[in-house]
């Protein structure tokens, strides 16, 4: 382990976030990313803390927990959480449109938003392979393309659920797309496949994406607020104070089964919590990206109390 990696490891042990370490050592973006990648070759950091301010803390290496929990805590300092939701990038498809991520980051920075949540199908994979539709013909080529073209900003973290396209390599070849990407880019956090839960204050919301041979899968836990990928289109399914929010795609690689072209875009979501730390209201702005983001619709939801 080199001197730079030792410095970073020491500063982690003092309780500094990755952003503060990068700032303290005055490191260029790529140098810091490379040093952190090398450090991970010596230490596995299973105990991590994520903050709505975009900060990530790697605590001292600990024995990996064996509870296989799909819950991930997002710490926040007040009663409002504002995040952006995206889905279905299909990196490696001829119509992946990764350049739109630059507009997404510009929007996040101007709006002072530090968390982006992706609800699945990060890469295209070779699932239902059609060579003419692939920009990158191999899974590793698609992963490298995603790592190379995905924007980086120290104040923004991405919480990534992975879907059926990502899962294909795990089932067929044992290639864990999510782990490989996070190993290269600490800001692209791996939440798992198919479903995950984001714990905030004294409540949580769910993320879901269909997996192979599980088109009718159900969440293993009840949640009054669920954000879903896979459909490529915006839709709200609200019943008795519970809501399933379908997140739009950022690509033009829409499924033929939809019968129409899906509008590429993202959701700007603000969740308001009550005094007991429970989710109370949700404000959603649906943006379509053509030449630039434009507001297409707005939705307000009051959640039922459990």
C-alpha positions in Angstrom: 0.0 0.0 0.0 1.5 3.3 -1.1 1.9 6.5 0.9 -1.2 8.2 -0.5 -3.3 5.1 0.3 -2.0 5.1 3.8 -2.9 8.8 4.2 -6.4 8.2 3.0 -6.8 5.2 5.3 -5.6 7.1 8.3 -8.0 10.0 7.6 -10.9 7.6 7.2 -10.1 6.3 10.7 -10.3 9.8 12.1 -14.0 10.1 11.0 -13.6 12.2 7.9 -15.9 11.7 4.9 -14.5 10.8 1.5 -15.2 14.3 0.2 -13.4 15.9 3.2 -10.4 13.6 2.6 -10.2 14.5 -1.0 -10.4 18.2 -0.1 -7.8 18.0 2.7 -5.3 16.2 0.4 -6.1 18.5 -2.5 -6.4 15.6 -4.9 -7.7 15.8 -8.5 -10.8 13.7 -9.1 -9.2 10.9 -11.0 -6.2 10.6 -8.7 -8.5 10.2 -5.7 -10.7 7.6 -7.5 -7.6 5.6 -8.5 -6.1 5.8 -5.0 -9.4 4.7 -3.4 -9.6 1.8 -5.8 -6.0 0.7 -4.9 -6.9 1.0 -1.2 -9.8 -1.4 -1.6 -7.4 -4.0 -2.8 -6.0 -4.1 0.8 -9.1 -3.4 2.8 -12.8 -4.2 2.4 -15.1 -1.5 3.8 -18.4 -3.1 4.7 -19.4 -0.5 7.2 -20.4 2.6 5.2 -22.6 5.6 6.0 -24.4 7.6 3.3 -25.8 11.1 3.9 -28.3 13.2 2.0 -25.6 15.9 1.7 -23.7 13.6 -0.6 -21.1 12.6 2.0 -19.9 9.0 2.3 -18.0 7.7 5.4 -16.0 4.5 5.2 -15.5 3.3 8.8 -12.7 0.9 9.9 -12.9 -2.4 8.1 -15.2 -4.8 9.9 -16.2 -8.4 9.4 -18.8 -8.5 6.7 -22.3 -8.7 8.1 -24.1 -12.0 7.3 -27.7 -10.7 7.6 -27.9 -10.0 3.9 -30.1 -7.0 4.7 -31.5 -5.1 1.8 -31.9 -2.0 4.0 -29.6 0.9 3.4 -29.7 3.9 5.7 -29.6 7.4 4.3 -28.8 9.9 7.0 -30.4 13.4 6.9 -30.5 16.4 9.2 -34.0 17.7 8.8 -37.6 16.6 7.9 -37.3 16.9 4.1 -35.4 14.6 1.7 -35.0 15.7 -1.9 -33.6 13.2 -4.4 -33.6 12.5 -8.2 -34.9 9.2 -9.5 -33.7 7.7 -12.8 -33.9 4.3 -14.4 -33.1 2.0 -17.3 -29.9 3.5 -18.6 -29.1 0.3 -20.7 -25.5 1.3 -21.1 -24.1 -0.4 -24.1 -27.3 -0.3 -26.1 -27.0 1.8 -29.3 -29.7 4.1 -27.9 -28.3 4.5 -24.3 -28.0 8.3 -24.4 -25.5 8.5 -21.5 -24.8 12.1 -22.5 -28.1 13.0 -20.8 -26.5 12.3 -17.4 -24.5 15.5 -17.8 -27.8 17.5 -18.0 -29.1 15.5 -15.0 -26.0 16.5 -13.0 -26.3 20.1 -14.0 -29.8 20.1 -12.8 -28.9 18.4 -9.5 -26.1 20.9 -8.8 -28.2 24.0 -9.6 -31.0 22.6 -7.4 -28.6 21.7 -4.5 -29.6 18.0 -4.8 -26.9 15.5 -3.7 -28.5 12.0 -4.1 -29.5 10.3 -7.3 -31.3 6.9 -7.1 -31.3 4.5 -10.1 -34.0 1.8 -10.1 -32.3 -0.7 -12.4 -31.0 -1.9 -15.7 -27.7 0.0 -15.5 -26.2 -1.9 -18.4 -27.8 -3.5 -21.5 -25.9 -6.8 -21.1 -26.4 -9.6 -23.7 -29.8 -10.5 -22.4 -32.1 -11.1 -25.4 -28.9 -10.4 -27.5 -29.3 -8.6 -30.8 -25.9 -7.6 -32.1 -27.2 -4.8 -34.2 -28.5 -3.1 -31.1 -25.3 -3.2 -29.1 -22.8 -0.4 -29.0 -20.6 -2.6 -26.7 -20.6 -6.3 -27.5 -19.4 -7.6 -24.1 -20.6 -7.1 -20.5 -17.2 -5.8 -19.4 -17.2 -3.4 -22.4 -20.5 -2.0 -21.2 -19.3 -1.7 -17.6 -16.2 0.2 -18.8 -18.3 2.5 -20.9 -20.6 3.3 -17.9 -17.6 4.0 -15.6 -15.9 6.2 -18.3 -19.0 8.2 -19.3 -20.9 8.5 -16.0 -20.4 12.0 -14.6 -18.5 12.5 -11.3 -19.1 15.3 -8.8 -17.8 15.0 -5.2 -21.0 16.3 -3.8 -23.3 13.7 -5.6 -23.8 10.1 -4.7 -25.8 7.5 -6.7 -27.7 4.7 -5.0 -28.1 2.0 -7.6 -30.5 -0.9 -7.6 -29.8 -3.4 -10.4 -32.4 -5.1 -12.6 -33.0 -8.1 -14.9 -30.5 -6.9 -17.6 -27.8 -6.4 -15.0 -28.7 -9.7 -13.3 -28.2 -11.8 -16.5 -24.4 -12.0 -16.1 -24.7 -12.9 -12.5 -26.9 -15.8 -13.2 -25.0 -17.0 -16.3 -21.4 -16.1 -15.7 -21.1 -15.1 -12.0 -20.2 -11.5 -13.1 -21.6 -9.1 -10.4 -22.1 -5.9 -12.3 -23.0 -3.8 -9.3 -19.9 -4.8 -7.3 -17.5 -4.2 -10.2 -18.9 -0.8 -10.8 -18.7 0.3 -7.1 -15.2 -1.1 -6.9 -14.2 1.4 -9.6 -16.4 4.3 -8.5 -17.3 4.7 -4.8 -20.0 7.3 -5.8 -22.0 4.6 -7.7 -23.2 2.7 -4.6 -24.4 -0.9 -5.1 -27.8 -1.7 -3.4 -28.4 -5.2 -4.7 -30.6 -6.8 -7.3 -34.4 -6.6 -7.7 -35.4 -4.8 -4.5 -33.9 -2.6 -1.8 -35.1 -0.4 1.0 -33.9 3.1 1.9 -34.2 3.8 5.6 -34.7 7.5 6.4 -35.4 8.8 10.0 -37.9 6.3 11.4 -39.4 5.1 8.1 -38.3 3.6 4.8 -39.3 3.5 1.1 -38.7 0.7 -1.3 -37.1 0.3 -4.7 -38.0 -2.5 -7.2 -37.0 -3.8 -10.6 -38.3 -7.0 -12.2 -35.7 -9.8 -12.4 -35.4 -12.7 -14.8 -38.3 -15.2 -14.4 -39.8 -13.0 -11.7 -42.1 -10.7 -13.7 -44.7 -10.9 -10.9 -42.3 -10.7 -7.9 -43.6 -9.0 -4.8 -41.7 -7.0 -2.3 -40.6 -9.1 0.7 -41.8 -6.3 3.0 -44.8 -4.0 2.9 -44.0 -0.4 2.1 -46.3 2.5 1.6 -44.0 4.1 -1.0 -42.4 2.1 -3.8 -40.3 3.4 -6.7 -40.2 1.0 -9.7 -38.0 0.7 -12.7 -38.4 -1.7 -15.8 -41.5 -0.1 -17.4 -39.5 2.8 -18.9 -42.4 5.2 -18.4 -43.8 7.4 -15.7 -46.9 6.1 -14.0 -48.6 6.6 -10.6 -50.5 3.7 -9.0 -52.0 5.2 -5.8 -54.5 3.3 -3.6 -55.6 4.2 -0.1 -52.6 6.3 0.7 -50.1 3.8 -0.6 -48.1 4.6 -3.8 -46.2 2.8 -6.5 -44.3 5.3 -8.6 -42.9 4.1 -11.9 -39.6 5.8 -12.9 -39.0 6.9 -16.5 -36.0 5.8 -18.6 -33.1 8.1 -19.5 -32.5 6.1 -22.7 -34.3 5.6 -26.0 -33.9 1.8 -25.7 -37.6 1.3 -24.9 -39.1 -2.2 -24.9 -41.1 -3.2 -28.0 -43.9 -4.5 -25.7 -44.8 -1.0 -24.7 -46.2 -0.2 -28.2 -45.0 3.4 -28.1 -42.0 5.5 -27.5 -41.3 6.3 -23.9 -40.4 9.8 -23.0 -36.9 9.9 -21.5 -36.6 11.8 -18.3 -36.3 11.8 -14.5 -38.3 12.5 -11.3 -37.5 15.2 -8.8 -38.9 13.9 -5.5 -39.2 15.6 -2.1 -40.4 13.5 0.8 -41.6 15.3 3.9 -41.5 13.6 7.3 -43.7 14.3 10.3 -42.5 14.9 13.9 -42.3 11.2 14.6 -39.9 10.6 11.6 -42.6 9.0 9.4 -43.1 9.8 5.7 -46.1 12.2 5.5 -46.2 13.8 2.0 -44.5 13.3 -1.3 -44.0 16.0 -4.0 -43.0 14.7 -7.4 -42.0 16.6 -10.5 -41.7 14.6 -13.7 -39.2 16.1 -16.1 -38.8 15.1 -19.8 -35.5 15.7 -21.5 -35.4 16.7 -25.1 -32.8 19.4 -25.7 -33.0 20.3 -22.0 -35.1 19.2 -19.0 -38.6 20.5 -19.0 -41.4 20.0 -16.5 -44.1 17.6 -17.8 -46.3 17.0 -14.7 -46.5 17.4 -11.0 -48.0 15.1 -8.4 -48.6 15.4 -4.6 -49.3 12.4 -2.4 -50.3 12.2 1.2 -49.3 8.8 2.7 -51.4 6.8 5.1 -50.2 6.3 8.6 -49.2 2.8 9.8 
